[in-house]
Amino acid sequence: MEKNEQKKLVCWLRQVLPKFDRRVLAVANERQARGKRAGAIAWRGLVDMGASAGAVDLLIPGMTPKGGFGGVAIEMKRLEGGAWRPGQRGWLLYWAAIGWASWLCCGETEARARIMGLGYE
């Protein structure tokens, strides 16, 4: 599941790059539907609180050792069967346009590799 990959990534970040422990922000933007009507009501409540369809899963402000980026925005997908949802590409393009590294990552391993590619050792 996507959320398990995200949990593994956050755990790794906290162990390997502890200075970002308090900067890793999970965007609580998932629909937890327990039936169509209940899910729609819950989603409307989240939208009223600022949720936006397609928003990325993780934001890490200031995560750039070599400069050049304002932070990192990550959309997590599970290893197999993860697909783009409406609005996700637009959000990643937005973050890139304002100077952030923004990625769609299939699994925790890919996300780790991209983070390490920023110059962390």
N, C-alpha and C positions, 0 to 999 in steps of 0.2 A: 504494500500500500504506500501511497505517496507520503502520508503523514509519518510512517515509520522511517522512510528515507530522510525526511526532514529532521526527525528527532535524532537520528544517528549523526547527521551533519552538525547540528547544534551541540551535541555532546562532544564531538571531535573539536569543534571550534573552542569550546570552553576549556578543553584539556591542552590543546596545542597552541592556541593563541588566546591565553586568558585575558589579555587586555581588552578583548572585544566582548567579554562575557556580558557586560551590562549594555552593550550597544547592539546586540542582535535582537532585532524586533520582528516578531512573527505577526503577520497581518491576518487577524482572525476574520477571514472572509469566506469561510466555507459554509455551504448550505448543509445543515444537518437535518434533512427531511425525515419525518416519521409519518409519511403519508403526504400526498400532494397538497392538501389544504393547509395542514400544520406547517409544512415546509415553506409554503408561500407566505404565511403569516409571520413566521420566524424571520424569513429573509427581509420582508418589509420593515420589521423592527431593526434589523441590522443596517439596512439602507438609511433609515432615519437617524442612525448613530454614525453614519459616514461610510458604510461599506460600499464598495464599487465593484461591479462584476468585472472579473478578469484581473483584479489587482494582484500584484506579485505576492509570493508566500513569505519571503524574508527580505528585510532591509538591514544593511549594516553601514551606517553613516561613518565616514572618515576612514574606511578600511583601504588605505592606499599607501603602502610604504614608499613607493617611488613617485608619488604624486600623479597628477593627471586625471584622477577621478575623485568625485565628491563622496563616493561610497559604492556599495555593491547592492544590486537588486537581483534576487534570484527567484525564478519560478521553478518549483520542483515538480518533477514527474516521476512516476514509478518506473522501474526498469523496463517493464514490458507493458504495452497497451496504453500508455499515457498519451493523451491527445490534447492539442490546443483547444481551448474553449473561447467563445466569443469575448473579445476585449483583451485577451492576454497579450497578443502581439503588440497591440496599441500601447499598453502599459510599459512593456519592455522598451519600445521605441521612445516613449516619453522619457524614461529614466536615462537612456543613452543620450537623448537630445539635451538634457540638462547636465551632462558631464559625469554620469555614473556608469560603471561597468554593469551591464545588465545581461543576464543569461537565462536561458531555459536549460535546465540540467536534468538529465535522465539518471536519477540516482545520486546517492551521497558521494560515491567515488568520483563521478564527473565533477560535481560541485567542488570537492576538495582539490582536485587537480587544477581547476580554474582559479581557485583562491590562491593556491601555491604559485600559480603562474604569474601572479601579481608581484612576486619577488620575495615572498616569505621563505624563511629557511627553517 
